[in-house]
Amino acid sequence: MATLDQLARGAVGQLDEWMHLAMDRTVRLAVTGLNQSGKTVFTTALVHHLLHALDGVNLPFLQVVAEGRLQGTRIMLQPDMDVPAFRYDSYLRALLGAKPAWPVPTDALSEIRLAVRFRPSGMVSRRITPNATLYLDIIDYPGEWLLDLPMLHLSFAEWSAQTLQRCEEEPRRSLSEEWRARLAEIDLAQPAREEPIRILGESYTRFLMACKEAKVGLSFLQPGRFTIPGDFRGAPLLMFSPVPPPDHQGNPPGSVREELEKRFESYKKWVIDTFFSLHFNTFDRQVVLLDLLSAMNRGPGAFADRQMALEAILQGFRYGQANLFTRLFKPRIDKLLFAVTKADFVAANQHANLERLLRQMVARPANDAAFSGVEVKTQALASLRCTRTVVREHDGRRLSFVQGIPKGRDKETLLFPGEIPETIPDPGEWDANRFHFLDFEPRRPPDAETATPPHIRLDHALEFLLGDKLK
């Protein structure tokens, strides 16, 4: 049993945490995005630049740094014992090592806590305390898991019908042939047995994984845990499949159809709803990262699918301005940043068009969020700049090239990456060879002037997300 002294220390610790919340000195920042959007690199760069903000001038647009009020940043013990730690140190070694490499994609939720020490700028704040500390909890998690949130409001029959309808169009139609053949072979009214259900679930999972492959690049794939299972790998919860509506036999008790529906409902309860309750409801601010360049490379279908996935992701968030009551008892997201990543893969003069495209893609969900009182920002950025823009004369025209090491090569190359359209092209304007944006290897460009790696507008993002808390 705990002693009185232990109970007292626990009460003091809880009171201290509540005081930080009440004084607006704790922020839970969620970072998400779909596959290959750069979540891990973004979080690693954010942490690294805050830890080394006093070493140089790499965050000129973060006001607490520009005004000389920042006193330092430390990594602290994270508050959630049951959440894996974000391995900042190993990710940084991969990015800045002798042979730089992009870190492995996010496949689970992770967390890191920073303590940011600063001098308040307000006269009243300075009188209360000459120094203040912002506790920043950064939560990194796969955006694919958020694709499940709309399923909470669907029955098994409704979800099945929607999924099967999407499979009537290419490329899903061709990619789903094996799974749909398995589905046609099974008598859904027969008594449920584990083996045929497992075979059907595995076939459906292979279909989703084929949709996700780089050459296809589809994004709206449900359930999200089928492609990134996390701790549920191999569990019966991840062994089900959409099915067509019942025939004259209906849905007999103990049948395959009833078992599949039972697993669907269990998935909603134990995976989606539990995860939503434990984590999403605690976020104060949200970053949603998008890789538009790869979607453009794959054509109008992949681009439209990514937009549909983005809208589905945003259905699950509760928006609204935070106040003392909501901060203590019902946290709400009050700032939302949409960021298109890998801006350094195109020339600097194309960044404005990247942002225009992003604003068009998120116009509807951004409007809904802004209507609820959320401050919304769209931005093009590069967490780790691995190219530089070079202007050259070509056939009598001044063109902007990028200089870097294309993915899979080992030598620096000067390339014309192509131009970003100002608006989303109509279906007839998507030429097969119109977009061919290359990926680049991580590196420290020769024009880097500080020990911290160069970025593009990461300080703008930090100012938007944290600037008001560091005043």
C-alpha positions in Angstrom: 0.0 0.0 0.0 1.1 3.5 -0.7 2.3 5.6 2.2 0.9 9.0 3.1 4.1 10.5 1.8 3.7 8.8 -1.6 0.1 9.8 -1.8 1.0 13.4 -1.0 3.7 13.4 -3.7 1.3 12.0 -6.2 -1.3 14.6 -5.3 1.3 17.4 -5.7 2.4 16.0 -9.1 -1.2 15.9 -10.3 -1.9 19.4 -9.0 1.2 20.6 -10.8 0.1 19.0 -14.0 -3.4 20.6 -13.6 -1.7 24.0 -13.0 0.3 23.8 -16.2 -2.9 23.0 -18.0 -4.9 25.8 -16.4 -2.1 28.3 -17.1 -2.0 27.1 -20.8 1.5 25.8 -20.4 0.9 22.2 -21.7 0.3 21.5 -25.4 -0.4 18.1 -27.0 0.6 18.4 -30.6 -0.5 15.6 -32.9 1.4 14.9 -36.1 -0.2 12.7 -38.8 -0.4 12.2 -42.5 -0.7 9.4 -45.0 2.1 7.0 -46.1 5.4 8.7 -47.0 4.2 12.2 -46.1 7.2 12.8 -43.9 5.7 12.5 -40.4 8.9 11.1 -38.7 11.2 13.5 -40.5 8.9 16.5 -39.5 8.8 15.5 -35.8 12.6 14.7 -35.7 13.4 18.1 -37.3 11.0 20.0 -35.0 12.6 18.4 -31.9 16.1 19.0 -33.2 15.7 22.6 -34.0 14.0 23.4 -30.7 16.8 21.7 -28.8 19.5 23.7 -30.8 17.6 26.9 -31.2 20.2 28.8 -29.2 23.1 27.5 -31.4 22.4 29.5 -34.5 19.8 31.4 -36.6 17.9 28.6 -38.1 14.5 29.6 -36.7 14.3 33.3 -37.6 10.5 33.4 -37.8 9.9 31.8 -34.4 9.4 35.0 -32.3 10.5 33.6 -29.0 13.9 32.9 -30.6 14.0 36.1 -32.7 13.3 38.3 -29.6 16.0 36.5 -27.5 13.5 35.2 -25.0 14.2 31.5 -25.4 16.3 30.0 -22.6 16.6 26.4 -23.7 14.7 23.2 -24.5 15.1 19.7 -22.9 13.7 16.3 -23.6 11.7 15.2 -20.6 10.2 11.9 -19.3 7.1 11.4 -21.3 3.8 11.5 -19.4 2.2 8.4 -20.9 3.8 5.2 -19.7 1.9 2.9 -22.0 2.9 4.8 -25.2 6.2 3.9 -27.0 8.8 6.7 -27.0 9.6 8.6 -30.2 13.1 7.6 -31.0 14.4 11.0 -31.9 18.1 10.0 -31.4 18.0 7.1 -33.8 16.0 9.0 -36.4 18.5 11.8 -36.3 21.5 9.5 -36.7 19.9 8.1 -39.8 19.2 11.5 -41.3 22.6 13.1 -40.5 24.9 10.1 -40.5 27.9 9.5 -42.8 25.4 7.9 -45.3 22.2 9.8 -44.7 19.0 7.7 -45.1 15.3 8.4 -44.7 13.9 6.8 -41.5 11.5 3.9 -41.7 7.8 4.9 -42.1 5.7 5.3 -39.0 3.9 2.1 -38.1 2.7 2.8 -34.5 1.9 5.6 -32.2 4.8 7.2 -30.4 5.4 10.3 -28.1 8.0 12.6 -26.9 7.8 15.4 -24.3 9.8 18.7 -24.5 10.2 21.4 -21.9 10.7 24.8 -23.5 12.0 27.4 -21.1 11.4 31.1 -22.0 10.9 34.6 -20.7 7.3 35.7 -21.1 6.8 38.8 -23.2 3.7 40.3 -21.5 4.0 42.7 -18.6 1.5 40.9 -16.4 3.1 37.5 -17.2 6.6 38.8 -16.3 5.3 40.1 -13.0 3.8 36.7 -12.1 6.9 34.8 -13.1 10.1 36.0 -14.8 10.6 32.6 -16.4 8.0 30.1 -17.8 8.1 26.5 -19.1 5.9 25.2 -21.9 5.5 21.4 -21.8 5.1 20.2 -25.4 3.9 16.6 -25.9 4.4 15.6 -29.6 2.4 12.5 -30.7 3.4 10.9 -34.0 1.0 8.3 -35.5 0.0 6.8 -38.8 -2.6 8.8 -40.7 -3.9 5.4 -42.1 -5.5 4.7 -38.7 -7.6 7.8 -39.0 -9.2 6.5 -42.1 -11.2 4.2 -39.8 -13.1 7.0 -38.1 -15.9 7.2 -40.6 -16.6 3.5 -40.0 -17.9 4.3 -36.5 -21.0 5.7 -38.0 -21.6 2.9 -40.5 -23.2 -0.5 -40.1 -21.4 -3.6 -41.6 -23.9 -3.6 -44.5 -23.3 0.1 -45.2 -19.6 -0.1 -45.1 -19.6 -3.3 -47.3 -21.7 -1.6 -49.9 -19.5 1.5 -50.0 -16.3 -0.6 -50.3 -17.7 -2.8 -53.0 -18.9 0.2 -55.0 -15.4 1.7 -55.0 -14.1 -1.6 -56.3 -16.3 -1.2 -59.5 -13.8 1.4 -60.7 -10.1 1.0 -61.7 -7.6 0.4 -60.4 -9.5 -1.2 -57.5 -11.5 -3.3 -59.9 -8.4 -5.1 -61.3 -6.5 -5.2 -58.0 -9.5 -6.8 -56.2 -10.0 -9.7 -58.6 -8.4 -12.4 -56.3 -10.3 -11.2 -53.2 -13.6 -11.0 -55.1 -13.1 -14.5 -56.5 -12.5 -15.8 -52.9 -15.7 -14.0 -51.8 -17.7 -15.6 -54.6 -16.5 -19.0 -53.6 -17.7 -18.8 -50.0 -21.3 -19.6 -49.0 -21.8 -16.7 -46.5 -24.9 -18.5 -45.0 -22.9 -21.7 -44.1 -21.7 -22.2 -40.4 -18.7 -20.1 -39.6 -15.3 -21.8 -39.6 -12.0 -20.1 -38.9 -10.0 -21.2 -42.0 -12.2 -19.8 -44.8 -12.7 -16.6 -42.8 -9.0 -16.3 -42.3 -8.3 -16.9 -46.0 -10.9 -14.3 -47.0 -9.5 -11.8 -44.6 -5.9 -12.3 -45.8 -7.0 -12.0 -49.4 -8.8 -8.7 -48.7 -5.7 -7.5 -46.8 -3.5 -8.3 -49.9 -5.9 -6.3 -52.0 -5.5 -3.3 -49.7 -1.7 -3.6 -49.7 -1.7 -3.8 -53.5 -3.7 -0.5 -53.6 -1.1 1.1 -51.3 2.0 0.1 -53.3 4.0 3.0 -54.7 3.1 2.4 -58.3 -0.6 2.7 -57.5 -0.6 5.0 -54.5 -4.2 4.9 -53.4 -4.9 6.4 -50.0 -8.5 5.7 -49.0 -8.1 2.2 -47.7 -10.2 0.8 -44.9 -9.7 -0.6 -42.3 -6.5 1.3 -41.8 -5.1 -1.3 -39.3 -5.2 -3.9 -42.1 -2.2 -2.1 -43.8 -0.6 -0.9 -40.5 -1.7 -3.4 -37.8 0.5 -2.3 -34.9 -0.2 -4.4 -31.9 -3.2 -6.2 -33.5 -1.1 -8.1 -36.1 -2.6 -11.6 -36.6 -5.6 -10.9 -34.3 -9.1 -12.1 -35.5 -10.1 -8.5 -35.3 -8.1 -8.0 -38.5 -9.6 -11.0 -40.3 -12.9 -9.9 -41.9 -14.0 -8.6 -45.3 -16.8 -6.6 -46.9 -19.6 -8.8 -48.3 -22.4 -8.3 -50.8 -26.0 -7.9 -49.4 -27.7 -11.1 -48.2 -29.8 -13.2 -50.6 -33.0 -15.0 -49.7 -31.1 -17.0 -47.0 -30.6 -13.8 -45.0 -28.1 -13.8 -42.1 -28.5 -17.1 -40.3 -27.2 -17.3 -36.7 -23.7 -18.7 -36.5 -23.1 -18.1 -40.2 -20.0 -16.8 -41.9 -21.8 -13.5 -42.6 -22.8 -13.1 -39.0 -19.2 -13.8 -37.8 -17.8 -11.2 -40.3 -20.3 -8.7 -39.0 -19.4 -9.5 -35.4 -15.7 -9.0 -36.1 -16.5 -5.7 -37.9 -18.4 -4.4 -34.8 -15.6 -5.7 -32.5 -13.1 -3.8 -34.6 -15.1 -0.6 -34.2 -15.4 -1.1 -30.5 -11.9 -2.3 -29.5 -9.7 -0.6 -32.1 -11.4 2.5 -33.5 -13.5 3.7 -30.6 -10.9 2.8 -27.9 -8.1 4.5 -29.8 -10.2 7.6 -30.4 -11.1 7.8 -26.8 -7.6 7.3 -25.4 -5.7 9.6 -27.8 -7.7 11.8 -30.2 -9.7 13.4 -27.5 -6.5 14.6 -25.8 -5.0 16.6 -28.7 -4.8 20.4 -28.5 -3.3 21.0 -32.0 -3.0 19.0 -35.1 -0.6 18.9 -38.0 -1.8 17.0 -41.2 1.1 16.4 -43.7 0.5 15.6 -47.3 2.8 14.5 -50.1 1.1 16.0 -53.2 4.0 15.4 -55.6 3.7 11.6 -55.6 0.0 11.8 -56.0 0.4 14.1 -59.0 2.9 11.6 -60.5 0.3 8.8 -60.3 -2.5 10.7 -62.1 -6.0 12.0 -61.4 -7.3 8.9 -59.8 -4.6 8.8 -57.1 -4.9 12.5 -56.6 -8.7 12.4 -56.1 -8.3 9.4 -53.8 -5.9 11.3 -51.6 -8.3 14.1 -51.3 -11.1 11.7 -50.3 -8.8 10.2 -47.7 -8.0 13.6 -46.3 -11.7 14.5 -45.9 -12.3 11.1 -44.2 -9.4 11.7 -41.8 -10.8 15.1 -40.7 -14.2 13.7 -39.8 -13.0 12.4 -36.5 -11.6 15.6 -34.9 -13.5 17.8 -32.5 -12.8 21.4 -33.3 -13.4 24.5 -31.3 -11.6 27.2 -29.4 -10.1 26.0 -26.1 -10.9 27.7 -22.8 -10.1 26.8 -19.2 -12.9 24.3 -18.8 -12.2 22.4 -22.1 -8.4 22.5 -21.4 -8.9 20.8 -18.0 -11.8 18.4 -18.8 -12.5 18.2 -22.6 -9.5 19.2 -24.8 -10.3 20.5 -28.2 -8.2 21.2 -31.3 -7.9 25.0 -31.7 -5.2 25.2 -34.4 -4.9 23.0 -37.5 -2.0 23.1 -39.9 -2.2 21.5 -43.3 1.3 21.2 -44.7 2.4 19.9 -48.1 5.8 18.3 -47.6 8.9 17.8 -49.8 8.7 21.4 -51.1 12.5 21.2 -51.8 11.8 18.6 -54.5 10.6 21.4 -56.7 12.2 24.8 -57.4 11.5 27.7 -54.9 9.3 29.6 -57.5 6.9 26.6 -57.4 6.1 26.7 -53.7 3.3 29.2 -54.0 1.5 27.0 -56.5 2.0 24.0 -54.1 0.2 26.0 -51.4 -2.6 27.0 -53.8 -3.2 23.3 -54.7 -3.2 22.4 -51.0 -5.7 25.1 -50.2 -8.0 23.8 -52.9 -7.7 20.2 -51.7 -8.6 21.0 -48.1 -11.1 23.8 -48.8 -14.1 22.0 -47.5 -12.7 20.5 -44.3 -10.8 23.7 -43.6 -14.0 25.7 -44.0 -15.8 23.4 -41.5 -12.9 23.8 -39.0 -12.7 27.6 -39.4 -16.5 27.8 -39.0 -16.1 26.1 -35.6 -13.6 28.7 -34.5 -10.4 26.8 -35.3 -7.4 28.8 -36.7 -6.4 27.0 -40.0 -3.2 27.5 -42.0 -1.9 25.9 -45.2 1.8 25.8 -45.9 4.5 24.3 -48.2 7.5 23.2 -46.2 10.5 20.9 -46.2 11.5 19.5 -42.8 15.0 18.7 -44.1 16.1 20.6 -47.2 18.1 18.2 -49.4 18.2 20.3 -52.6 18.8 23.9 -53.6 17.3 26.0 -56.4 19.7 27.0 -59.2 18.6 29.5 -62.0 20.1 28.8 -65.4 19.6 30.1 -69.0 18.1 27.4 -71.3 17.0 28.1 -74.9 16.8 31.8 -74.1 14.7 31.4 -71.0 15.6 31.6 -67.4 14.6 28.4 -65.7 14.7 27.2 -62.1 16.4 23.9 -61.5 17.0 21.9 -58.4 20.3 20.4 -57.4 20.5 17.3 -55.3 21.0 13.6 -55.2 18.0 11.7 -56.8 16.8 8.7 -54.9 18.7 5.6 -55.8 21.7 7.5 -57.1 25.0 8.6 -55.4 25.9 11.7 -57.4 24.5 15.2 -57.2 22.5 16.2 -60.3 21.0 19.4 -61.7 17.5 18.8 -62.8 14.5 20.7 -64.1 11.7 19.2 -61.9 8.7 20.5 -63.8 6.1 23.1 -62.8 3.2 22.9 -60.4 -0.2 24.0 -61.8 -2.0 26.8 -60.1 -5.2 24.8 -59.9 -6.1 21.1 -59.8 -6.1 20.0 -63.4 -9.3 18.7 -65.0 -9.4 15.0 -65.8 -8.7 15.7 -69.5 -5.6 17.7 -68.6 -3.7 14.9 -67.0 -1.2 13.9 -69.6 0.5 10.6 -69.0 3.9 12.3 -68.9 2.9 15.7 -67.5 4.2 15.1 -64.0 7.3 13.3 -63.1 8.6 14.7 -59.9 11.6 12.8 -58.5 12.4 11.9 -54.9 15.8 12.9 -53.4 18.1 11.4 -50.9 18.6 13.2 -47.6 21.8 15.2 -47.4 23.3 18.4 -46.0 23.5 20.9 -48.9 26.8 22.7 -49.4 25.2 26.0 -48.6 24.2 24.9 -45.0 25.7 27.5 -42.6 24.8 26.0 -39.2 25.1 22.7 -37.3 21.4 22.2 -37.6 20.2 20.9 -41.0 18.5 23.4 -43.3 14.7 23.4 -43.7 12.0 25.4 -45.6 9.5 27.2 -43.4 9.7 24.9 -40.4 10.0 28.0 -38.2 6.8 29.4 -39.8 5.0 26.2 -38.8 6.4 26.4 -35.2 5.3 30.0 -34.8 1.8 29.1 -35.9 1.5 26.1 -33.7 3.3 27.4 -30.6 3.9 31.1 -30.9 0.9 32.1 -28.8 2.0 29.7 -26.0 5.5 31.2 -25.9 4.5 34.8 -25.3 
